[in-house]
């Protein structure tokens, strides 16, 4: 099953006999809230999903965007019309991070047919709608565990014995700047792999061969196991998605740097090198 879909293919499927459920996950770190943009125009039939309130738990020691309670997440998905046997397509404003977070959560909790609109809303050439729909209740029941998930200890171990990719910008990895979390730097042993290098200038993913070459140069798939983290488990999901496009399985450290750096007993590395 493909993990992404083009705007042209989505238009065709939406007009066909088995249209996908559409989730609009527009989001911006630190705000403003983007529901007004959804209300001003969205893909016809799409339901808005709030990343901060519905795709994450309350911020705290577990990070800025800890995983939501699976049962609460399931209720949100059912209210959005998600059904276990129906395809789902998620999109955001174009960056792809928020859409990838929704994709990862649905896949992790067992939905088998979820794709991200490649390039997001900016790639859509069809008409937009301002109608806020209330879909029929879905039947999706989450069963967590279908994708790899790391906690802090497992991430530390993977950085030593496998390949742990840091999906944040290189300057945050080095510790030159840290605009959000308590301290700058990276998990010792992690390799810098900025999420922005997964896509082209148009915001669409590089092709499978290009992504495979990129990750091969970083140490995958030679490593026995691959993991990804970021600031708070959002852009890291985008990197897991890119790895899947490349045919490489990877686990997500959902707590990411926001959880790691919250714990003052965890070691911190700085500079351009993993150690």
N, C-alpha and C positions, 0 to 999 in steps of 0.2 A: 504494500500500500504506500503510495506517494505521501510525503509529509507536507508538500506544498502544492498549490494549484494556481494556474495563471488566471488573470481576469477574464480572458476570452473563454477558457474552459469553464469557469464558474458561471459566466453568463449562459452558456449552453446548458449546464446542469440545472441551473435555476429555472430554466424554461422547460425542462424535461419532465419525465414522469416520476422522478425520485429526487426532488429538489433538496439540497442540504439545509439543515438548520443553520442560520447565520447569527454569529455573535460579534457585536461591535465592542471592542475592548480598548477604545482610545484612552490614553493615559499619559500623564506627564509627571516626571519625578518632581516633587515639591509643589505641584499645582501649576495653573489653576485646574479645577475639576472640568472635565471635558464632556460631561453629559449635555451641556448646552450646545456643543458642536454636533453631537449626535442628533439632538432635536432639530437642529437647523438643516440637517441633511445626512442620510445614511442609506446603505444598500436596502432596497425594498424588502421588508419582512424581517430585517435584522433587529435583534434585541440587545439593548445596552447592558454590559456587565461591568461593574465597578471593581477595578483591580484591588484598590486599597481595602475596600470593605468586604468584597466577596471572593477574591482570589488570594487572600492572605488573612492570617490571624492578627491579633493585636500585637503591636510592636513591643519588644522587651528584650530580655536576655537571649531569646532565641533568634533575634535579628529584627531588622526593620520590616521585613515581609515574611514572617514565618508561615509555614504551610497552614491553610485553613483546616478546621475540623472536617474530616471527610463527610460526615453526615450533613453538616451545614452546607458544605460545598455541593453535595448531591441535591439538596433542597433548592439551592440557587439554580443549578443546571436544569432540574425538572421544571422550575418556574419559567425558565427561558425556553422550554419546549424541547430540551434535549432528550432523545430516545436512544435506547441501547442499540437498536438495529438500524438507525438512520444516520446518514453522514452528517458531519458537522464541519463548517468552515468558519474560522475565526480571523478577524482582521483588526488592525489598528490604524493610526494615522499615517503609517508608512515606515516607521523605524523598525517595527517588527518585534520589539522586545515584549510588549504587553501581550500581543497575540501569541507569541511563543510560550509565555507563562500559562495562558489558558490551554494551549495545545498540550504542554507538558502535564498539567494537572489532570486533564481528561485522559490522556494516555496512561499516566501513572495509576489512575484509579480504574483503569480497565476498559475505557472506550477504545474500540479498535479502528474507527474510521473518522479521524480528525485531521484536517489540513489547515494550513495557514495560507491566506491570500498573499501571494508573492508580490511585494511592493506595496501592500496595504491599500488604503482608500485611494491614494494618489494614482494607482495603476488602473482603477476602475474607470471605464469609459462610458458606462451606461447611465441611465437616469438615477437620480437620488430621490428619496422619499422623506417627507417630514411626518409621516404617520407613525405614531408610537403604538405598536401592536401589543396585544396581550395574547400570546400563543396558547394553544391547548397544552395542558399539563403533560410533561414528558414522563418517561418511566425509568430514566437512568439511575442505577444504584451503584455507588462507588465501591470498588474492591481494590484498595491500595496495594501496590507492590509490582505492577506490571513493568515499570521502569526502575533502573537503579537509583538509589537514594543514599547519600552519605551523611553521617553526622560528623562532628568536628574531629573526633578521634580517627574515624575511618579516612577522612580527608588527609589528616596528617600522615597516616600510614601510607596512603596512596602516593603522596608526594615523595616518599622515600623509596617505595618499592614498585611504583608504576608510573603513570603520567597524570599529574594534576595541572590542568590549564586554568590560568587566571584570565577571565574574560573582560576585566576592566581596562580602561585606558592605560597606556604604558606609564604615564607619569604618576598615576595612582599606585600602580604595581611597584614602581621604584621608590615610592614614598616622597616624591618631590612635592606633591600636594595631596590633601585629603579634605575635600569639601563637605563630607557628610559624616563620616565615622570618627571614632575617638582618636585613632592613631593611623598614620600612613604606613605603607609597606605591604608585604605579602606573606603568605604562608611559606615557611622555609621549604625549599625544594620545588615549589610550584614554578611553572613556566609561563611567561607572559604570552598571551594570545588574544589581543583585543577583539571584541565582538565586531567592531566596525570593519574589520578586514574580511568578514564573511560575505559582504555584499559589494556590489558595484556602486557607482555614483547615483544610479537610479533607485537605490534601496532594495533592489532585487538580489536574491542569492546568486553567488557565483555558481557555475555549473558543477556537477558532481566530480568531474575529473580535476577541475581547478581546486575545489575544496579538499579533495583527497591529497593533492600535491601539497597544499598548505599544511594540512595536519600531519602528513608524512614528515615534512621538514621539521615539525615541532616534536616528533617522536612517536606519533601514532601512524599506523596501527602496529608498529613494532613492539610497543609496550603491552604487557599482558593485560593490563586494565587501564581504563581512561576515566578521569573524572573532571568536572568543571565546577568552578565557583566564580562569583562576581561580587558585587556590593551587597545585594540582598536577595539573590535568587531569581532575578528577573532577566537581565541580559544573559546570565548563565544559561537559562533555558533556551535562548536564541542560539547559543553555541552548541548545546546538545542537539538542537534541531539541525544546525549546519553539519554536525558530525553524522547525524543520521542520513542526511542527503548524500554525504560522502561514503556511506556504507560502514560507518564505524560506531559501535555501541559505546555509550558513555553514561556515567552516573552523574547526578547533580548533587552538589552540596548546597542544599536549599538555604541554610542559615547564612552561608557565605561570610564575606569579610565583616559584615555588621555583627554577626554572632561571634566570630573568632576574636575580633578586636574588643568586644565588650568584656571578654574575660581577660583580665590583666595578667593572668598566669600563663597565657599562651605565648609562645615565642613569636617574634616578628622579625622578618628579614627586610632589608632595604637595598636599593641599588638595582642595576640591570640584570644581575645574575640570580639564578634560582636560590643559591645558598646565601 
